[in-house]
Amino acid sequence: MFSFVMFALVTATPPETHVENWDAAYHDGHCIVQRNGSVSADEVEVTSISWDIVFNYFKVTISAPVSGVGWKTMGEPTYEVASEPMRVPKPSFTSRKLSGKRYDVEVRLSRDWAKSVSFSGLGLKTADGRRVVSPDGLTDGQNLLNACRSQYLQQLDIDPAEVGYSFTRAIPSPNPKIWFDEADLPRSRSDRALYRPFVIWRVDTNGQPSRCKLVSSSGKVELDVAICSSFMKRVRYSKPAIDANGNPIASWDGRRIAIIY
């Protein structure tokens, strides 16, 4: 039987929630910064960055002119790896035309991509192959994002090294789809409401799960405990996470689920 610790919904706010050009917010395991100033009419700018603090997925919104010399309407996002431009695959970005002469491009970067991406190098490919995004205030936004993530990892009692980039993730076994069973929940279901808890757990160096936490609580203590207990009964890994030297290390995994209770 695995032991677990239930962690309630994080409600505190970052010590500093804004700087001159950016506002920060936290929601459901994500730190989000949004530009609070006006967007330049003739520049390509990052207007928001969302960071999944446990799984290291990024969602970046870029605002750009719809028309202009060298610009392709509905642009082609690129990112930099070792100073080389790489095109973002089409399933990983969407474009939305705004009123006036601008459009937004939403780029989703996976954990493996994001470890080597410079946001200042992220932009839209022009006809002559340039990658351009305005660096205006971007460092402040990234610093605010980093501060938000550090605070909430501390509140969750998670070592940043255990949710970093520099390791190969643990290999689950068997099928993760069977890791949770609603039959494990208490029978006293009354309001039949929809809940979307975010459950995470630490995978130890032996590949065994421990320390279950709820990043987003259901608001019902007995339900939170039962959700963690259900996962801990079934979660299994064939191999733990491996660092760059081939050594097993602790890491974190989890699921966002939807249940009616």
Contacts in CASP RR format, 6 or more apart in sequence:
PFRMAT RR
TARGET T0000
AUTHOR 0000-0000-0000
METHOD contacts of the structure
MODEL  1
MFSFVMFALVTATPPETHVENWDAAYHDGHCIVQRNGSVSADEVEVTSIS
WDIVFNYFKVTISAPVSGVGWKTMGEPTYEVASEPMRVPKPSFTSRKLSG
KRYDVEVRLSRDWAKSVSFSGLGLKTADGRRVVSPDGLTDGQNLLNACRS
QYLQQLDIDPAEVGYSFTRAIPSPNPKIWFDEADLPRSRSDRALYRPFVI
WRVDTNGQPSRCKLVSSSGKVELDVAICSSFMKRVRYSKPAIDANGNPIA
SWDGRRIAIIY
2 208 0 8 1.000
2 209 0 8 1.000
2 210 0 8 1.000
2 212 0 8 1.000
2 232 0 8 1.000
2 233 0 8 1.000
3 210 0 8 1.000
4 201 0 8 1.000
4 210 0 8 1.000
4 211 0 8 1.000
4 212 0 8 1.000
4 228 0 8 1.000
4 229 0 8 1.000
4 232 0 8 1.000
5 211 0 8 1.000
5 212 0 8 1.000
5 213 0 8 1.000
6 212 0 8 1.000
6 213 0 8 1.000
6 214 0 8 1.000
6 221 0 8 1.000
6 224 0 8 1.000
6 225 0 8 1.000
6 228 0 8 1.000
7 156 0 8 1.000
7 157 0 8 1.000
7 213 0 8 1.000
7 214 0 8 1.000
7 215 0 8 1.000
7 217 0 8 1.000
8 214 0 8 1.000
8 217 0 8 1.000
8 219 0 8 1.000
8 224 0 8 1.000
9 214 0 8 1.000
9 215 0 8 1.000
9 216 0 8 1.000
9 217 0 8 1.000
9 219 0 8 1.000
10 26 0 8 1.000
10 29 0 8 1.000
10 152 0 8 1.000
10 155 0 8 1.000
10 156 0 8 1.000
10 215 0 8 1.000
12 151 0 8 1.000
12 155 0 8 1.000
13 26 0 8 1.000
14 24 0 8 1.000
14 26 0 8 1.000
14 31 0 8 1.000
14 144 0 8 1.000
14 147 0 8 1.000
14 148 0 8 1.000
14 151 0 8 1.000
15 147 0 8 1.000
15 151 0 8 1.000
16 24 0 8 1.000
16 144 0 8 1.000
16 147 0 8 1.000
17 23 0 8 1.000
17 24 0 8 1.000
17 25 0 8 1.000
18 24 0 8 1.000
18 36 0 8 1.000
18 144 0 8 1.000
19 140 0 8 1.000
19 141 0 8 1.000
19 143 0 8 1.000
19 144 0 8 1.000
20 137 0 8 1.000
20 140 0 8 1.000
21 35 0 8 1.000
21 36 0 8 1.000
21 37 0 8 1.000
21 136 0 8 1.000
21 137 0 8 1.000
21 140 0 8 1.000
21 141 0 8 1.000
22 33 0 8 1.000
22 34 0 8 1.000
22 35 0 8 1.000
22 36 0 8 1.000
22 137 0 8 1.000
22 140 0 8 1.000
22 141 0 8 1.000
22 144 0 8 1.000
23 33 0 8 1.000
23 34 0 8 1.000
23 36 0 8 1.000
24 31 0 8 1.000
24 32 0 8 1.000
24 33 0 8 1.000
24 144 0 8 1.000
24 145 0 8 1.000
24 147 0 8 1.000
24 148 0 8 1.000
25 31 0 8 1.000
25 32 0 8 1.000
25 33 0 8 1.000
25 34 0 8 1.000
26 32 0 8 1.000
26 148 0 8 1.000
26 152 0 8 1.000
28 198 0 8 1.000
28 215 0 8 1.000
28 216 0 8 1.000
28 256 0 8 1.000
29 52 0 8 1.000
29 53 0 8 1.000
29 54 0 8 1.000
29 152 0 8 1.000
29 198 0 8 1.000
29 215 0 8 1.000
29 216 0 8 1.000
30 50 0 8 1.000
30 51 0 8 1.000
30 52 0 8 1.000
30 53 0 8 1.000
31 50 0 8 1.000
31 51 0 8 1.000
31 53 0 8 1.000
31 145 0 8 1.000
31 148 0 8 1.000
31 149 0 8 1.000
31 152 0 8 1.000
32 48 0 8 1.000
32 49 0 8 1.000
32 50 0 8 1.000
32 51 0 8 1.000
33 48 0 8 1.000
33 49 0 8 1.000
33 141 0 8 1.000
33 142 0 8 1.000
33 144 0 8 1.000
33 145 0 8 1.000
33 148 0 8 1.000
34 47 0 8 1.000
34 48 0 8 1.000
35 45 0 8 1.000
35 46 0 8 1.000
35 47 0 8 1.000
35 48 0 8 1.000
39 45 0 8 1.000
39 47 0 8 1.000
39 63 0 8 1.000
39 102 0 8 1.000
40 134 0 8 1.000
40 136 0 8 1.000
41 65 0 8 1.000
41 101 0 8 1.000
41 102 0 8 1.000
42 65 0 8 1.000
43 134 0 8 1.000
43 136 0 8 1.000
44 62 0 8 1.000
44 63 0 8 1.000
44 64 0 8 1.000
44 65 0 8 1.000
44 123 0 8 1.000
44 124 0 8 1.000
44 132 0 8 1.000
44 133 0 8 1.000
44 134 0 8 1.000
45 62 0 8 1.000
45 63 0 8 1.000
45 64 0 8 1.000
45 133 0 8 1.000
45 134 0 8 1.000
45 136 0 8 1.000
46 60 0 8 1.000
46 61 0 8 1.000
46 62 0 8 1.000
46 119 0 8 1.000
46 122 0 8 1.000
46 133 0 8 1.000
46 134 0 8 1.000
46 138 0 8 1.000
47 61 0 8 1.000
47 62 0 8 1.000
47 63 0 8 1.000
47 104 0 8 1.000
48 59 0 8 1.000
48 60 0 8 1.000
48 61 0 8 1.000
49 58 0 8 1.000
49 59 0 8 1.000
49 60 0 8 1.000
49 61 0 8 1.000
49 119 0 8 1.000
49 141 0 8 1.000
49 142 0 8 1.000
49 145 0 8 1.000
50 58 0 8 1.000
50 59 0 8 1.000
50 60 0 8 1.000
51 57 0 8 1.000
51 58 0 8 1.000
51 145 0 8 1.000
51 148 0 8 1.000
51 149 0 8 1.000
52 58 0 8 1.000
53 148 0 8 1.000
53 149 0 8 1.000
53 152 0 8 1.000
53 153 0 8 1.000
53 163 0 8 1.000
54 158 0 8 1.000
54 163 0 8 1.000
54 200 0 8 1.000
54 215 0 8 1.000
54 252 0 8 1.000
54 254 0 8 1.000
55 111 0 8 1.000
55 163 0 8 1.000
56 111 0 8 1.000
56 114 0 8 1.000
56 115 0 8 1.000
56 163 0 8 1.000
56 164 0 8 1.000
56 165 0 8 1.000
57 108 0 8 1.000
57 109 0 8 1.000
57 110 0 8 1.000
57 111 0 8 1.000
57 114 0 8 1.000
58 108 0 8 1.000
58 109 0 8 1.000
58 114 0 8 1.000
58 117 0 8 1.000
59 106 0 8 1.000
59 107 0 8 1.000
59 108 0 8 1.000
59 109 0 8 1.000
60 106 0 8 1.000
60 107 0 8 1.000
60 109 0 8 1.000
60 119 0 8 1.000
60 122 0 8 1.000
61 104 0 8 1.000
61 105 0 8 1.000
61 106 0 8 1.000
61 107 0 8 1.000
62 77 0 8 1.000
62 104 0 8 1.000
62 105 0 8 1.000
62 106 0 8 1.000
62 107 0 8 1.000
62 122 0 8 1.000
62 123 0 8 1.000
62 124 0 8 1.000
62 133 0 8 1.000
63 98 0 8 1.000
63 102 0 8 1.000
63 103 0 8 1.000
63 104 0 8 1.000
64 71 0 8 1.000
64 75 0 8 1.000
64 102 0 8 1.000
64 103 0 8 1.000
64 105 0 8 1.000
64 124 0 8 1.000
65 71 0 8 1.000
65 101 0 8 1.000
65 102 0 8 1.000
66 73 0 8 1.000
66 97 0 8 1.000
66 100 0 8 1.000
66 101 0 8 1.000
66 102 0 8 1.000
66 103 0 8 1.000
67 73 0 8 1.000
67 101 0 8 1.000
70 126 0 8 1.000
70 127 0 8 1.000
70 128 0 8 1.000
71 124 0 8 1.000
71 126 0 8 1.000
71 127 0 8 1.000
72 124 0 8 1.000
72 125 0 8 1.000
72 126 0 8 1.000
72 127 0 8 1.000
73 103 0 8 1.000
74 95 0 8 1.000
74 97 0 8 1.000
74 103 0 8 1.000
74 105 0 8 1.000
75 95 0 8 1.000
75 105 0 8 1.000
75 124 0 8 1.000
75 125 0 8 1.000
76 87 0 8 1.000
76 88 0 8 1.000
76 124 0 8 1.000
76 125 0 8 1.000
77 87 0 8 1.000
77 88 0 8 1.000
77 93 0 8 1.000
77 105 0 8 1.000
77 107 0 8 1.000
77 122 0 8 1.000
77 123 0 8 1.000
77 124 0 8 1.000
77 125 0 8 1.000
78 85 0 8 1.000
78 86 0 8 1.000
78 87 0 8 1.000
78 88 0 8 1.000
78 122 0 8 1.000
78 123 0 8 1.000
78 124 0 8 1.000
78 125 0 8 1.000
78 131 0 8 1.000
79 85 0 8 1.000
79 86 0 8 1.000
79 88 0 8 1.000
79 107 0 8 1.000
79 109 0 8 1.000
79 113 0 8 1.000
79 117 0 8 1.000
79 118 0 8 1.000
79 121 0 8 1.000
79 122 0 8 1.000
79 123 0 8 1.000
80 86 0 8 1.000
80 117 0 8 1.000
80 118 0 8 1.000
80 121 0 8 1.000
80 122 0 8 1.000
80 131 0 8 1.000
81 116 0 8 1.000
81 117 0 8 1.000
82 116 0 8 1.000
85 125 0 8 1.000
85 129 0 8 1.000
85 131 0 8 1.000
87 125 0 8 1.000
88 107 0 8 1.000
88 109 0 8 1.000
92 107 0 8 1.000
92 108 0 8 1.000
92 109 0 8 1.000
92 110 0 8 1.000
93 105 0 8 1.000
93 106 0 8 1.000
93 107 0 8 1.000
93 108 0 8 1.000
94 105 0 8 1.000
94 106 0 8 1.000
95 103 0 8 1.000
95 104 0 8 1.000
95 105 0 8 1.000
95 106 0 8 1.000
96 103 0 8 1.000
96 104 0 8 1.000
96 105 0 8 1.000
96 106 0 8 1.000
97 103 0 8 1.000
98 104 0 8 1.000
105 124 0 8 1.000
107 122 0 8 1.000
109 117 0 8 1.000
111 165 0 8 1.000
112 165 0 8 1.000
114 165 0 8 1.000
115 165 0 8 1.000
115 166 0 8 1.000
119 133 0 8 1.000
119 138 0 8 1.000
119 142 0 8 1.000
120 133 0 8 1.000
120 135 0 8 1.000
120 138 0 8 1.000
120 139 0 8 1.000
121 131 0 8 1.000
121 133 0 8 1.000
122 131 0 8 1.000
122 133 0 8 1.000
123 131 0 8 1.000
123 132 0 8 1.000
123 133 0 8 1.000
124 131 0 8 1.000
124 132 0 8 1.000
124 133 0 8 1.000
125 131 0 8 1.000
126 132 0 8 1.000
150 160 0 8 1.000
153 159 0 8 1.000
153 160 0 8 1.000
153 163 0 8 1.000
156 200 0 8 1.000
156 213 0 8 1.000
156 215 0 8 1.000
158 252 0 8 1.000
159 250 0 8 1.000
161 249 0 8 1.000
162 202 0 8 1.000
162 249 0 8 1.000
162 250 0 8 1.000
162 251 0 8 1.000
162 252 0 8 1.000
163 251 0 8 1.000
163 252 0 8 1.000
166 243 0 8 1.000
166 244 0 8 1.000
167 241 0 8 1.000
167 242 0 8 1.000
167 243 0 8 1.000
167 244 0 8 1.000
167 249 0 8 1.000
167 251 0 8 1.000
168 241 0 8 1.000
168 242 0 8 1.000
169 241 0 8 1.000
169 251 0 8 1.000
169 253 0 8 1.000
170 203 0 8 1.000
170 207 0 8 1.000
170 237 0 8 1.000
170 239 0 8 1.000
170 240 0 8 1.000
170 241 0 8 1.000
170 251 0 8 1.000
170 253 0 8 1.000
171 237 0 8 1.000
171 238 0 8 1.000
171 239 0 8 1.000
172 235 0 8 1.000
172 236 0 8 1.000
172 237 0 8 1.000
172 238 0 8 1.000
172 253 0 8 1.000
173 236 0 8 1.000
173 237 0 8 1.000
173 238 0 8 1.000
174 236 0 8 1.000
176 235 0 8 1.000
176 255 0 8 1.000
178 234 0 8 1.000
179 231 0 8 1.000
179 234 0 8 1.000
179 235 0 8 1.000
179 255 0 8 1.000
180 227 0 8 1.000
180 230 0 8 1.000
180 231 0 8 1.000
180 234 0 8 1.000
180 255 0 8 1.000
180 257 0 8 1.000
181 230 0 8 1.000
181 234 0 8 1.000
182 230 0 8 1.000
182 259 0 8 1.000
184 226 0 8 1.000
184 229 0 8 1.000
184 230 0 8 1.000
184 233 0 8 1.000
185 223 0 8 1.000
185 226 0 8 1.000
185 227 0 8 1.000
185 230 0 8 1.000
185 259 0 8 1.000
185 261 0 8 1.000
186 222 0 8 1.000
186 223 0 8 1.000
186 226 0 8 1.000
189 261 0 8 1.000
191 261 0 8 1.000
192 260 0 8 1.000
192 261 0 8 1.000
193 260 0 8 1.000
193 261 0 8 1.000
194 258 0 8 1.000
194 259 0 8 1.000
194 260 0 8 1.000
195 218 0 8 1.000
195 223 0 8 1.000
195 258 0 8 1.000
195 259 0 8 1.000
195 260 0 8 1.000
195 261 0 8 1.000
196 216 0 8 1.000
196 256 0 8 1.000
196 257 0 8 1.000
196 258 0 8 1.000
197 214 0 8 1.000
197 216 0 8 1.000
197 217 0 8 1.000
197 218 0 8 1.000
197 224 0 8 1.000
197 227 0 8 1.000
197 256 0 8 1.000
197 257 0 8 1.000
197 259 0 8 1.000
198 214 0 8 1.000
198 215 0 8 1.000
198 216 0 8 1.000
198 254 0 8 1.000
198 255 0 8 1.000
198 256 0 8 1.000
199 212 0 8 1.000
199 213 0 8 1.000
199 214 0 8 1.000
199 215 0 8 1.000
199 227 0 8 1.000
199 228 0 8 1.000
199 231 0 8 1.000
199 254 0 8 1.000
199 255 0 8 1.000
199 256 0 8 1.000
199 257 0 8 1.000
200 212 0 8 1.000
200 213 0 8 1.000
200 214 0 8 1.000
200 215 0 8 1.000
200 252 0 8 1.000
200 253 0 8 1.000
200 254 0 8 1.000
201 209 0 8 1.000
201 210 0 8 1.000
201 211 0 8 1.000
201 212 0 8 1.000
201 213 0 8 1.000
201 228 0 8 1.000
201 231 0 8 1.000
201 232 0 8 1.000
201 235 0 8 1.000
201 252 0 8 1.000
201 253 0 8 1.000
201 254 0 8 1.000
202 209 0 8 1.000
202 210 0 8 1.000
202 211 0 8 1.000
202 250 0 8 1.000
202 251 0 8 1.000
202 252 0 8 1.000
203 209 0 8 1.000
203 210 0 8 1.000
203 237 0 8 1.000
203 240 0 8 1.000
203 241 0 8 1.000
203 250 0 8 1.000
203 251 0 8 1.000
203 252 0 8 1.000
203 253 0 8 1.000
204 210 0 8 1.000
204 240 0 8 1.000
204 250 0 8 1.000
205 240 0 8 1.000
205 248 0 8 1.000
205 249 0 8 1.000
205 250 0 8 1.000
206 240 0 8 1.000
206 248 0 8 1.000
207 237 0 8 1.000
207 239 0 8 1.000
207 240 0 8 1.000
207 248 0 8 1.000
208 237 0 8 1.000
209 231 0 8 1.000
209 232 0 8 1.000
209 235 0 8 1.000
209 236 0 8 1.000
209 237 0 8 1.000
209 253 0 8 1.000
210 232 0 8 1.000
212 228 0 8 1.000
212 231 0 8 1.000
212 232 0 8 1.000
213 228 0 8 1.000
214 224 0 8 1.000
214 227 0 8 1.000
214 228 0 8 1.000
216 256 0 8 1.000
217 224 0 8 1.000
218 224 0 8 1.000
218 227 0 8 1.000
218 261 0 8 1.000
220 261 0 8 1.000
223 261 0 8 1.000
227 257 0 8 1.000
227 259 0 8 1.000
231 254 0 8 1.000
231 255 0 8 1.000
235 253 0 8 1.000
239 248 0 8 1.000
240 248 0 8 1.000
240 249 0 8 1.000
240 250 0 8 1.000
240 251 0 8 1.000
241 248 0 8 1.000
241 249 0 8 1.000
241 250 0 8 1.000
241 251 0 8 1.000
242 248 0 8 1.000
242 249 0 8 1.000
243 249 0 8 1.000
END
